[in-house]
């Protein structure tokens, strides 16, 4: 029963009724593309090689750094690259995805 229809009968003190859903976090939102850009020359120069690897939630690109170490960015869902493929960073793009209430995430598109 909606309180606004019978404010005096069910809300005799005429208290403001808070909508609980305005305070809850939304989980059903969809990720949307915020930006797409090429890898900069500086970024490309810092990479020894970029290779597609299997990861916990699908495929990722493993960036083997010239200075040592590795960094990972998930591969775009629409990519046709297979595990073990080398990524040409001069033709790949970095995609930024956003969703309300969440931090931006990145994907490699190639």
Helices and strands as residue ranges (DSSP letters): H 7-10, G 20-22, E 32-38, H 41-45, E 47-55, E 58-65, E 70-74, E 93-98, E 105-109
